[in-house]
């Protein structure tokens, strides 16, 4: 009986130590989300490499070494965001996240007519206004209606072998993320 009491007491003390450590470490981890990491790497509407492909330390840990990635923060309260990049790569995909990091929309190069990266992210009200008179720049763009204010666009490009390394890096470096 005494051993059981001793075991329960040691378990409670250990659990208390773990809980106190978690509470003390929580502020450090809660401030280091993808949004704050991207904010340190670049301003709104500036595409930055988030992997270590350009020689700098990665902004966000890359899960797959066969993909290079770039991200751009935007604010739809300032107007629609237009994202495009010239060039061709074997495969690209786009994910749009809200500020909390929840995926709102995703698509890839197979959703476009010719595989070109050209899309516009906007709110419902902005979509109504744009559809009244579609600007010349938006004629071949994919329209993504997103129910968010601030968000992140992440573009990933597949690197099938080392010979594609330079092409995918140039593709990501030429991403234009502009507010309209």
C-alpha positions as CSV (number, residue, x, y, z in Angstrom):
1,X,0.0,0.0,0.0
2,X,2.9,2.3,0.8
3,X,4.5,1.6,-2.5
4,X,1.3,2.5,-4.4
5,X,1.0,5.8,-2.5
6,X,4.7,6.5,-3.3
7,X,4.1,5.7,-7.0
8,X,1.0,8.0,-7.2
9,X,2.9,10.8,-5.4
10,X,5.9,10.6,-7.8
11,X,3.5,10.5,-10.8
12,X,1.7,13.6,-9.6
13,X,4.9,15.5,-9.0
14,X,6.2,14.5,-12.5
15,X,3.0,15.5,-14.2
16,X,3.1,18.8,-12.4
17,X,6.7,19.5,-13.6
18,X,5.7,18.6,-17.2
19,X,2.7,20.9,-17.0
20,X,4.7,23.8,-15.6
21,X,7.3,23.4,-18.3
22,X,4.6,23.4,-21.0
23,X,3.1,26.5,-19.6
24,X,6.4,28.3,-19.5
25,X,7.3,27.3,-23.1
26,X,3.9,28.1,-24.6
27,X,4.6,31.8,-25.3
28,X,7.8,31.0,-27.2
29,X,6.1,28.5,-29.5
30,X,2.8,30.5,-29.9
31,X,4.7,33.5,-31.3
32,X,6.7,31.4,-33.8
33,X,3.9,30.5,-36.2
34,X,4.1,30.7,-40.0
35,X,2.6,34.2,-40.1
36,X,5.2,35.8,-37.8
37,X,8.1,33.9,-39.5
38,X,6.9,35.3,-42.9
39,X,6.5,38.8,-41.4
40,X,10.1,38.7,-40.4
41,X,11.2,37.5,-43.9
42,X,9.3,40.1,-45.9
43,X,6.5,42.6,-46.1
44,X,3.0,42.1,-47.5
45,X,2.9,41.4,-51.2
46,X,6.5,40.3,-51.3
47,X,7.2,36.7,-52.4
48,X,9.9,35.0,-50.3
49,X,11.4,31.6,-50.5
50,X,10.3,29.6,-47.5
51,X,12.6,26.6,-48.1
52,X,16.4,26.7,-47.9
53,X,16.7,26.6,-51.8
54,X,18.2,30.1,-52.1
55,X,20.9,29.5,-49.6
56,X,19.2,31.3,-46.7
57,X,17.9,29.5,-43.6
58,X,14.3,28.1,-44.2
59,X,11.4,30.3,-43.0
60,X,9.2,27.2,-42.6
61,X,10.5,23.7,-42.4
62,X,10.0,22.0,-45.8
63,X,8.5,18.6,-45.5
64,X,9.4,17.3,-49.0
65,X,12.9,17.9,-50.4
66,X,11.6,17.4,-53.9
67,X,9.6,20.6,-53.7
68,X,10.7,24.2,-53.5
69,X,8.3,26.8,-52.1
70,X,7.7,30.5,-51.9
71,X,5.1,32.4,-50.0
72,X,3.4,35.8,-50.0
73,X,1.4,37.5,-47.3
74,X,-1.6,39.6,-48.4
75,X,-4.5,41.7,-47.0
76,X,-7.8,41.5,-49.0
77,X,-9.1,44.5,-47.1
78,X,-6.7,46.5,-49.3
79,X,-8.0,45.0,-52.5
80,X,-7.6,41.7,-54.5
81,X,-4.2,40.1,-54.8
82,X,-2.9,39.1,-58.2
83,X,-0.2,36.3,-58.2
84,X,1.6,35.3,-61.4
85,X,4.9,33.9,-62.6
86,X,6.4,33.5,-66.0
87,X,8.0,30.3,-67.1
88,X,7.2,26.6,-66.9
89,X,8.1,23.9,-64.4
90,X,7.1,20.2,-64.4
91,X,4.4,20.8,-61.7
92,X,3.3,23.6,-59.4
93,X,0.6,23.8,-56.7
94,X,-0.9,26.7,-54.8
95,X,-2.4,26.8,-51.3
96,X,-4.1,29.7,-49.8
97,X,-4.2,29.9,-46.0
98,X,-5.9,32.3,-43.6
99,X,-3.8,34.1,-40.9
100,X,-4.3,31.2,-38.5
101,X,-2.7,28.8,-41.0
102,X,-5.9,27.0,-42.0
103,X,-6.0,26.0,-45.7
104,X,-8.8,27.9,-47.5
105,X,-8.2,26.9,-51.1
106,X,-5.8,24.7,-53.1
107,X,-5.2,24.0,-56.8
108,X,-2.4,23.1,-59.2
109,X,-1.2,23.7,-62.7
110,X,-3.7,21.2,-64.1
111,X,-6.5,23.7,-63.3
112,X,-5.2,26.2,-65.8
113,X,-5.5,26.3,-69.6
114,X,-1.8,26.3,-70.3
115,X,-0.1,25.6,-67.0
116,X,0.7,29.2,-66.4
117,X,0.7,30.6,-62.8
118,X,-1.8,33.4,-62.9
119,X,-4.6,33.8,-60.3
120,X,-6.4,36.5,-58.3
121,X,-7.6,36.1,-54.7
122,X,-10.5,38.2,-53.7
123,X,-13.5,38.5,-51.4
124,X,-17.1,38.0,-52.5
125,X,-17.8,41.7,-52.7
126,X,-14.6,42.3,-54.7
127,X,-15.6,39.4,-57.0
128,X,-18.9,41.1,-57.8
129,X,-17.1,44.4,-58.6
130,X,-14.4,42.7,-60.8
131,X,-17.0,40.7,-62.7
132,X,-18.8,43.9,-63.8
133,X,-15.8,45.0,-65.8
134,X,-12.9,42.4,-65.9
135,X,-9.6,44.2,-66.1
136,X,-7.3,43.3,-69.0
137,X,-4.7,41.9,-66.6
138,X,-7.3,39.4,-65.2
139,X,-8.5,38.0,-68.6
140,X,-6.6,34.7,-68.3
141,X,-6.5,34.5,-64.5
142,X,-8.1,32.0,-62.2
143,X,-10.4,33.7,-59.7
144,X,-10.3,32.4,-56.1
145,X,-13.0,33.7,-53.8
146,X,-11.7,33.5,-50.3
147,X,-13.7,34.4,-47.1
148,X,-10.7,35.9,-45.3
149,X,-9.0,39.2,-44.7
150,X,-5.3,38.5,-44.3
151,X,-3.8,35.4,-45.7
152,X,-0.8,33.6,-47.2
153,X,-0.3,32.2,-50.7
154,X,2.1,29.3,-50.9
155,X,3.4,28.2,-54.3
156,X,5.3,24.9,-54.4
157,X,7.2,23.7,-57.4
158,X,8.3,20.1,-58.1
159,X,12.0,19.4,-58.7
160,X,12.1,15.9,-60.3
161,X,15.9,15.9,-60.5
162,X,18.9,18.2,-60.0
163,X,18.7,19.5,-63.6
164,X,15.5,21.2,-62.8
165,X,16.9,23.0,-59.7
166,X,17.8,26.2,-61.5
167,X,14.6,26.4,-63.5
168,X,12.4,26.0,-60.4
169,X,14.4,28.5,-58.4
170,X,14.1,31.1,-61.2
171,X,10.3,30.3,-61.4
172,X,9.8,31.0,-57.7
173,X,12.1,34.1,-57.8
174,X,9.9,35.6,-60.5
175,X,6.6,35.3,-58.6
176,X,4.8,38.6,-58.6
177,X,2.4,39.1,-55.8
178,X,0.6,42.4,-56.2
179,X,-2.4,44.1,-54.8
180,X,-4.8,45.4,-57.4
